[in-house]
Structures are given as C-alpha cells and as structure tokens.
Amino acid sequence: RSLLGSDVDNPDLIQSSAFVDTLCVPHRDDFLSKLHLFSTEQAKLCLSNITLGVTGDSYMMQLFIELAEILHGTVSNEPITNGTYRHRLLQSTAQDLVEMRKQDTSFPDVHWICRIECFGRVHPFDEVCSECIEAFQTEQKQKQQGMEQEQEVITAISAGVHIYDGFNGSVKETMGQLNSFFRRNSKLVYASMPSYRMKKVPKEYKDLTNRPFV
C-alpha cells in the first residue's frame, strides 16, 4: 500500500511504473523472499547513522521523491506527468528534507546532490560525476568534524540511460564509463536502469551489473 498509494485499485502512475520496472521484476528465484517493504519508522532507523546523498537521472529523482514520502509517512497520488513538474517537485522535496533535519537532528540526513553532473548527459561522466560526489562527501565530512559521533557518508546513484544514448547505443562505451566511475568511488549504491532499457543490454553486461556496488 505504501508503494502503490492510498487506493491500491487505482495506484499512483509513477509508483506503479517503478513497481513494475524495478523492484518486482526479479532476476533470481529467491528475490521476492528477500524483498522488504519499509515502514516510515523502519526507514528512519535504517538511515539513522548515515549521511545519504542521492543523485542521477529522472528515474532516481522519482525514487528520491518517493523516499521522502516514506520518511514523512505520507503518500501522494498525484502523477508526475512531465519533466518540468518533476524538477520542481524534486527541488521542493530536497529543501524540505534539509529543513526537517535542521528542526529535528534525529530525522535522517538525506540530500539530493549533483543536479546535472550525474544525470548522464555531461561527459566525461566518470570524471564529472565523481568530482561532484567527492565534493559532497568532503563537505559532509568537514561538517562532522568535532562531532561526538561521525556518520558514514554514502551516495546512491542511478545513471546509464543517458550515457547509453550519448554513445549512440554503444554498450561497450557505456560500460567503460560506468566501470571507470565505479573504480573511482567507494561507499556507493548503484541502481540499475529501468527494465525496458535493461532488455537492450547483452546478458554478459547485465550479469556484471546485476548487483549493488557498495
């Protein structure tokens, strides 16, 4: 119900699409048995001891917006119908999370970072996005200096669709950029592109990336 909205028979269009394209298209037989739907309190507890930076393409923007709804314990059934509205909602959501953290330091420390650098259209992606992530991690660690307990700084990213398009559909060039990017970054969680794009990727590369990079 948290994923599909308050009306399960008439779910939010974006949430429904994400539900089909990502979590519930298992690549392994044991996947569904390991799938866990987090409540608001569970999500807050899971993120309580880390600083999380989220970035990437429009797919990740929507996941970020939905993560904020889970943390707030609210659900919107208003569909995200275009990119202009998505960016406006992203900005207000990111600012809201920052304000919530200022008012209550027990609220998860979650940020949207790298507005265009990690979208996948700025090249070379591996260098530009890595530099932005490194700047975010450095800034957050500096903020934590002198704190009684420092938090791990972790980045979650989804990129691939626009890199792939930028190389005119070259899987080899796209994977070259992503492999270089993974080598440059630690404390990273990578979300693969939506399934309709994954169907175009040869099995050898799909097997290589069908796991989280941490």
KOLDO-284243 format. One record per residue (C-alpha): x, y, z; residue in three letters. Coordinates in steps of 0.5 Angstrom, whole numbers, plus 500, padded with zeros to 3 digits. Example, Ala and Ser with C-alpha at 12.3 -4.5 7.8 and 13.67 -1.06 7.14 Angstrom:
+-----+-----+-----+------+
!   x !   y !   z ! type !
+-----+-----+-----+------+
! 525 ! 491 ! 516 !  ala !
! 527 ! 498 ! 514 !  ser !
+-----+-----+-----+------+
# end
This chain:
+-----+-----+-----+------+
!   x !   y !   z ! type !
+-----+-----+-----+------+
! 500 ! 500 ! 500 !  arg !
! 506 ! 505 ! 502 !  ser !
! 509 ! 504 ! 495 !  leu !
! 502 ! 504 ! 491 !  leu !
! 499 ! 510 ! 494 !  gly !
! 492 ! 510 ! 499 !  ser !
! 488 ! 507 ! 493 !  asp !
! 491 ! 500 ! 492 !  val !
! 486 ! 499 ! 486 !  asp !
! 488 ! 506 ! 483 !  asn !
! 495 ! 507 ! 484 !  pro !
! 500 ! 513 ! 483 !  asp !
! 502 ! 512 ! 476 !  leu !
! 509 ! 514 ! 477 !  ile !
! 510 ! 509 ! 483 !  gln !
! 506 ! 504 ! 479 !  ser !
! 511 ! 504 ! 474 !  ser !
! 517 ! 504 ! 478 !  ala !
! 514 ! 498 ! 482 !  phe !
! 514 ! 494 ! 475 !  val !
! 520 ! 497 ! 472 !  asp !
! 525 ! 495 ! 478 !  thr !
! 523 ! 492 ! 485 !  leu !
! 519 ! 487 ! 483 !  cys !
! 522 ! 484 ! 477 !  val !
! 527 ! 479 ! 480 !  pro !
! 533 ! 477 ! 476 !  his !
! 534 ! 471 ! 482 !  arg !
! 529 ! 466 ! 484 !  asp !
! 530 ! 468 ! 491 !  asp !
! 529 ! 475 ! 490 !  phe !
! 522 ! 476 ! 493 !  leu !
! 523 ! 472 ! 499 !  ser !
! 528 ! 478 ! 501 !  lys !
! 524 ! 484 ! 499 !  leu !
! 522 ! 488 ! 505 !  his !
! 518 ! 494 ! 505 !  leu !
! 520 ! 499 ! 510 !  phe !
! 515 ! 503 ! 514 !  ser !
! 517 ! 510 ! 516 !  thr !
! 520 ! 508 ! 523 !  glu !
! 524 ! 503 ! 520 !  gln !
! 526 ! 507 ! 514 !  ala !
! 528 ! 512 ! 519 !  lys !
! 532 ! 507 ! 523 !  leu !
! 536 ! 505 ! 517 !  cys !
! 538 ! 512 ! 515 !  leu !
! 539 ! 514 ! 523 !  ser !
! 547 ! 513 ! 523 !  asn !
! 549 ! 515 ! 516 !  ile !
! 549 ! 522 ! 511 !  thr !
! 546 ! 520 ! 505 !  leu !
! 547 ! 523 ! 498 !  gly !
! 542 ! 521 ! 492 !  val !
! 544 ! 523 ! 485 !  thr !
! 543 ! 521 ! 478 !  gly !
! 538 ! 521 ! 473 !  asp !
! 530 ! 522 ! 473 !  ser !
! 529 ! 515 ! 475 !  tyr !
! 533 ! 517 ! 481 !  met !
! 529 ! 523 ! 482 !  met !
! 523 ! 520 ! 483 !  gln !
! 526 ! 515 ! 488 !  leu !
! 528 ! 521 ! 492 !  phe !
! 522 ! 524 ! 492 !  ile !
! 518 ! 517 ! 494 !  glu !
! 524 ! 516 ! 499 !  leu !
! 522 ! 523 ! 502 !  ala !
! 514 ! 521 ! 502 !  glu !
! 516 ! 514 ! 506 !  ile !
! 520 ! 518 ! 511 !  leu !
! 515 ! 523 ! 512 !  his !
! 509 ! 518 ! 513 !  gly !
! 505 ! 521 ! 507 !  thr !
! 503 ! 519 ! 500 !  val !
! 501 ! 523 ! 494 !  ser !
! 497 ! 520 ! 489 !  asn !
! 499 ! 526 ! 484 !  glu !
! 502 ! 523 ! 478 !  pro !
! 509 ! 526 ! 476 !  ile !
! 507 ! 528 ! 468 !  thr !
! 513 ! 532 ! 466 !  asn !
! 520 ! 534 ! 467 !  gly !
! 519 ! 541 ! 469 !  thr !
! 514 ! 539 ! 475 !  tyr !
! 519 ! 533 ! 477 !  arg !
! 525 ! 538 ! 477 !  his !
! 520 ! 543 ! 481 !  arg !
! 518 ! 537 ! 486 !  leu !
! 525 ! 535 ! 487 !  leu !
! 527 ! 542 ! 489 !  gln !
! 522 ! 543 ! 494 !  ser !
! 523 ! 536 ! 497 !  thr !
! 530 ! 537 ! 497 !  ala !
! 529 ! 543 ! 501 !  gln !
! 524 ! 540 ! 506 !  asp !
! 529 ! 535 ! 508 !  leu !
! 534 ! 540 ! 509 !  val !
! 529 ! 544 ! 514 !  glu !
! 527 ! 538 ! 517 !  met !
! 534 ! 536 ! 519 !  arg !
! 535 ! 543 ! 522 !  lys !
! 529 ! 542 ! 526 !  gln !
! 530 ! 535 ! 529 !  asp !
! 537 ! 532 ! 528 !  thr !
! 534 ! 525 ! 529 !  ser !
! 531 ! 526 ! 522 !  phe !
! 535 ! 522 ! 517 !  pro !
! 541 ! 526 ! 514 !  asp !
! 539 ! 526 ! 506 !  val !
! 541 ! 530 ! 501 !  his !
! 540 ! 531 ! 493 !  trp !
! 546 ! 533 ! 490 !  ile !
! 550 ! 534 ! 483 !  cys !
! 544 ! 537 ! 480 !  arg !
! 547 ! 536 ! 473 !  ile !
! 553 ! 533 ! 473 !  glu !
! 551 ! 526 ! 475 !  cys !
! 545 ! 526 ! 470 !  phe !
! 549 ! 522 ! 465 !  gly !
! 549 ! 528 ! 459 !  arg !
! 555 ! 531 ! 462 !  val !
! 562 ! 528 ! 459 !  his !
! 566 ! 525 ! 461 !  pro !
! 561 ! 522 ! 466 !  phe !
! 566 ! 518 ! 470 !  asp !
! 570 ! 525 ! 472 !  glu !
! 565 ! 530 ! 472 !  val !
! 560 ! 526 ! 477 !  cys !
! 566 ! 523 ! 481 !  ser !
! 568 ! 530 ! 482 !  glu !
! 562 ! 532 ! 485 !  cys !
! 561 ! 526 ! 489 !  ile !
! 568 ! 527 ! 492 !  glu !
! 566 ! 535 ! 494 !  ala !
! 559 ! 533 ! 497 !  phe !
! 563 ! 527 ! 501 !  gln !
! 569 ! 532 ! 503 !  thr !
! 564 ! 538 ! 505 !  glu !
! 560 ! 533 ! 509 !  gln !
! 566 ! 530 ! 513 !  lys !
! 568 ! 537 ! 514 !  gln !
! 561 ! 539 ! 518 !  lys !
! 562 ! 533 ! 522 !  gln !
! 569 ! 535 ! 525 !  gln !
! 569 ! 536 ! 532 !  gly !
! 562 ! 532 ! 533 !  met !
! 562 ! 526 ! 538 !  glu !
! 560 ! 521 ! 533 !  gln !
! 561 ! 522 ! 526 !  glu !
! 557 ! 519 ! 521 !  gln !
! 558 ! 515 ! 514 !  glu !
! 557 ! 519 ! 508 !  val !
! 554 ! 514 ! 503 !  ile !
! 552 ! 516 ! 496 !  thr !
! 546 ! 513 ! 492 !  ala !
! 546 ! 514 ! 484 !  ile !
! 542 ! 511 ! 478 !  ser !
! 546 ! 513 ! 471 !  ala !
! 546 ! 509 ! 465 !  gly !
! 540 ! 511 ! 460 !  val !
! 543 ! 518 ! 458 !  his !
! 550 ! 516 ! 458 !  ile !
! 548 ! 510 ! 453 !  tyr !
! 544 ! 515 ! 449 !  asp !
! 550 ! 520 ! 449 !  gly !
! 555 ! 514 ! 446 !  phe !
! 549 ! 512 ! 441 !  asn !
! 547 ! 506 ! 444 !  gly !
! 554 ! 503 ! 445 !  ser !
! 554 ! 498 ! 451 !  val !
! 562 ! 498 ! 451 !  lys !
! 563 ! 505 ! 451 !  glu !
! 557 ! 506 ! 457 !  thr !
! 560 ! 500 ! 461 !  met !
! 567 ! 503 ! 460 !  gly !
! 565 ! 510 ! 463 !  gln !
! 561 ! 506 ! 469 !  leu !
! 567 ! 501 ! 470 !  asn !
! 571 ! 507 ! 471 !  ser !
! 566 ! 511 ! 475 !  phe !
! 566 ! 505 ! 480 !  phe !
! 573 ! 505 ! 481 !  arg !
! 574 ! 512 ! 483 !  arg !
! 568 ! 512 ! 488 !  asn !
! 567 ! 508 ! 495 !  ser !
! 561 ! 508 ! 499 !  lys !
! 557 ! 508 ! 493 !  leu !
! 550 ! 504 ! 492 !  val !
! 548 ! 504 ! 485 !  tyr !
! 541 ! 503 ! 482 !  ala !
! 541 ! 500 ! 475 !  ser !
! 537 ! 503 ! 470 !  met !
! 529 ! 501 ! 468 !  pro !
! 528 ! 494 ! 466 !  ser !
! 525 ! 497 ! 459 !  tyr !
! 533 ! 499 ! 458 !  arg !
! 536 ! 493 ! 461 !  met !
! 533 ! 489 ! 456 !  lys !
! 537 ! 492 ! 451 !  lys !
! 544 ! 490 ! 455 !  val !
! 547 ! 484 ! 453 !  pro !
! 547 ! 478 ! 458 !  lys !
! 554 ! 479 ! 460 !  glu !
! 554 ! 486 ! 462 !  tyr !
! 547 ! 485 ! 465 !  lys !
! 550 ! 480 ! 469 !  asp !
! 556 ! 484 ! 471 !  leu !
! 552 ! 490 ! 474 !  thr !
! 546 ! 486 ! 477 !  asn !
! 548 ! 487 ! 484 !  arg !
! 549 ! 493 ! 488 !  pro !
! 556 ! 497 ! 488 !  phe !
! 558 ! 498 ! 495 !  val !
+-----+-----+-----+------+
# end
